[in-house]
């Protein structure tokens, strides 16, 4: 019976995320167009939200249900935990924007369709934006809070033309986003926040760049 409820919740929660996190329109160039562009740099400034979001079991049900019922369930819930986690992230000097930039740099180096260079000599520029990030229970029966994160990426030419654009997100439903901990562990051992955030950044950047021709 429990597994049945978990499957129902997971389905509802996934639908809620898909409708609540709709990204920008996808623009996918041909591989030939990327090859003709030749070179691109990566913008080191990655925009991100000032604060994380937090979704516990109650908020997760509210997000899945939506509407007036969902709003009633989530009203004022989880604010203290979001504040605590924000403070711990700041105290650990963790910057999700830098994590996304580092992952993008590492993963783009493996793309054969375009060469990554630094400086103004590049013919294009990759830009990354963290649309949202925070902590959420994957289902209301567990104690683990996984990092959820959304990333929008663009490749812009020197003339300002958006040659490539894609957005994606990752939740605790992804099997390789597996460094989530309970709140007690995060609070007692804040060093566990770094691998949780870095893992989510690696997975979502990989998902985004999978749309870029190799």
N, C-alpha and C positions, 0 to 999 in steps of 0.2 A: 504493500500500500504506500509506504514511504517513497519508494522509487517512482511510483505513479505520480505523486505530488511533485516530486523533483522535476520530472519530465514536463509536467504541465507548466510549472513555474518557469523552467528554462525556456520553453516555447514562448510564453507570454513576455518574458523579460527580453528575449531576443527581438521580438516584434517591436516592443517599446523602444529599444535602442535603434533599430533600423529606421523607425519613423521619427525618433527624436534627434538623431544625429545625421540627418541627411546632409551630404557634403556638396561642395561646389561641382558644377558640371565637369565631366571628364573630357580632357583634350589629349588625344594620343597621336603623336606624329609617327610617320613611317620611319623605319630604321635608316633608310636612305637620307631622309631629311636631317636626322641627327648626325649622320656621318658627314654630310655636307656642312653642317654647322661647325663640326670639328672639335671645338674646345668650349669649356664652360668652367666658371668658378662656382664656389658655394658661399652663399651669404652667411657669415658667422653669426649674425643677429637673427635669432629665432624667436619670434613673438610668442608669448604664452600668457595664459590667464594669470591674474595677480594672486588668486587663491585657488586651492583645490576644491573639488566637490566631494561630498561624502554621502554614500548611500548604504545604510544598514538594511537589515531584513525588512523593517517596516517601510522604509523608503523604496526598496526594491519592489515590493508588492504594489506600492502606490504608483511607481513608474510604469509597471506592467499593466495595471488596471486603467490608469489615466482618468481624465475627467474629474468630476466633482468628488467622487469616491477616492480616487488617487490623491487628490489635493488634500482631502481631509486626513488621510493616513499620514501624509508627509509633512504636514504643517509644523514648522519649528523643530522637526526631528533631526537629530544628528549634528546640530550646530556646534555643540561643545566639542564633539569628536573632530569635526573638521578644523576647528580652531586649534586644538591640541596638535593635530597632525601637521597643520601649516607651520606651527611654531617649531616642531621637531625638525621639519624639513629645512627651515631657515637656520636653526641651530647647527645642523649638520652641513650647512653650506651646500646643499644639493640644488642644482639648477637643471631643471628638465629640458630647458632650451639648449644648454650646452651638451646634454646627453644626446639629444636628437641630432645636433650638428655633428658630434663625434661619430655617431652611427652612420649618418648620411655620408660623411667623408670616407669612412671605412668601406661601406658597401658600394658607393659609386665608383671607387677605385677598381672594382671588378667588372664594370660595364665596358664592353668593347666598342660600343657604338659611339662613344664620346670620350674625349680626354679631359680630365680634370686638371686645371691649372689655377694659379693664383694671380690676382692683379687685374688691371684693366685690359690686358692683352686678350683676355678671353672673349669669345664671340657671343657668349650667353651667360646667364647666371641662374643657379638653382636657389630657390627660396623655400624655406620650410616654416610652417606655422603650427604650433600646438593649439588645436581648437578647444580641447578640454582635457583635463586629467584629474584623477582622484582615486578614491578607494571605494570598492563596492563588494558586498557579499554576492557570491555567485548564486547561491540559493539560501533561503531563510533558515535552513536546518543546520548549516555548518557554522564554524567560527572563523573561517579564513576570509580575510579582506584582500582581494586582488586589486592591482592597479588597473584602472581603465584609462585609455588614452586615445585621442583622435589627432591625426596629423593631416594637414593639407600641404601639398608640394607643388611648386611651379618651376618651369624652365622658361625664362624670359630672354628674348634676344636683345641686342643693343638698341634696337629701335623701339623696344617696349612691347613687341608682339609676344603673346603667351603661346609658346610652342607646345608645351605639355603641362597638364594639370590633372592632379588626381588626389583624392582624399580617402582615407580609410581609418578604421578604429580597431582597437583590441580590447577584449574584456577577459574576465576569468574563465570564460568558456573556451578560450584557446589553450590547448594542452601544453604548449611550450611557454605560456605566460604563467610560470609555475613557482614564483618566488614569494607569493603572498603569505602573510602571517596573520595570526589573530591580533586583535588590538592590544591585548596584554603583552604580547611579544614585542610589537612595535614600541609600546610605551616603556617597557623595561629594558629593551635593547634596541635603541634607535638606529644602530648601525645596520639593522636588517632592512631599513627603508631604501638604502642605496641599491642593493641588488634587485629589489622588487621594482623600483623605478627604471633601472637600467635594462632589465629584462623586457619590460613592456615597451620601452623605447626601441630596443633592437627588433622586437617582433613587428611592431606597427610600421617602422621604417622599411623593414623587409617587405611587408605586405604592400606598401605604397610603391616602392621601387620595382616590384614585380610587374607593375603596369608599364614601366619604361622599357622599350625595346632594348635587347642586349646587343 
